């Protein structure tokens, strides 16, 4: 995955309690840093009005997958 890709949580990512506020949302990859444990910085673009969506968060590869286009 690369900067600019649209992503959603994978099945494994949805099972992680810490990701509760991003379920059902689409995110965009802002930065990739392969030298750290969580290399993907993602800004989530959801309907939620919580303060959690104000920031970009770091995720592991298995927690995210590319978003499928709507056909």
C-alpha positions as CSV (number, residue, x, y, z in Angstrom):
1,X,0.0,0.0,0.0
2,X,1.1,3.5,-0.6
3,X,0.3,7.1,0.4
4,X,-3.1,8.2,-1.0
5,X,-4.7,4.8,-1.0
6,X,-8.2,4.5,0.5
7,X,-8.5,1.8,3.2
8,X,-11.0,0.3,5.6
9,X,-10.4,-2.0,8.6
10,X,-9.8,-5.6,7.8
11,X,-11.7,-8.4,9.6
12,X,-8.7,-8.7,12.0
13,X,-8.6,-4.9,12.5
14,X,-12.3,-4.8,13.4
15,X,-11.8,-7.4,16.1
16,X,-9.3,-5.1,17.9
17,X,-11.1,-3.2,20.6
18,X,-8.9,-0.1,20.2
19,X,-10.2,0.3,16.6
20,X,-13.9,0.6,17.7
21,X,-14.2,4.2,16.5
22,X,-13.1,3.4,12.9
23,X,-15.4,0.6,12.1
24,X,-17.4,1.2,9.0
25,X,-15.3,4.2,8.0
26,X,-13.0,4.9,5.1
27,X,-9.4,6.2,5.7
28,X,-6.7,7.6,3.6
29,X,-3.0,6.7,4.0
30,X,-1.0,9.8,4.9
31,X,2.4,8.3,5.5
32,X,4.3,5.0,5.4
33,X,7.2,4.4,7.7
34,X,8.5,0.9,7.3
35,X,11.0,1.3,10.2
36,X,8.4,1.2,12.9
37,X,6.0,-1.4,14.3
38,X,2.8,0.4,13.0
39,X,4.0,1.7,9.6
40,X,0.7,3.2,8.2
41,X,-0.5,6.6,9.3
42,X,-4.2,6.9,8.4
43,X,-6.7,9.8,8.6
44,X,-10.2,8.4,9.0
45,X,-13.0,10.1,7.2
46,X,-16.2,9.0,9.0
47,X,-19.5,10.3,10.1
48,X,-18.5,10.1,13.8
49,X,-18.3,13.4,15.7
50,X,-15.9,12.0,18.3
51,X,-12.6,13.7,19.0
52,X,-10.9,10.4,17.8
53,X,-11.4,11.4,14.1
54,X,-9.5,14.7,14.5
55,X,-6.2,12.9,14.4
56,X,-4.3,10.5,12.2
57,X,-3.4,7.1,13.7
58,X,-0.8,4.5,13.0
59,X,-1.8,0.9,12.0
60,X,-0.2,-2.4,11.2
61,X,-0.7,-3.8,7.7
62,X,-3.0,-6.7,8.9
63,X,-5.4,-4.2,10.4
64,X,-6.3,-2.5,7.1
65,X,-7.2,-3.4,3.6
66,X,-7.8,-1.4,0.4
67,X,-11.3,0.0,0.0
68,X,-13.3,-1.5,-2.8
69,X,-14.8,0.9,-5.4
70,X,-18.6,1.2,-5.5
71,X,-19.8,-0.3,-8.7
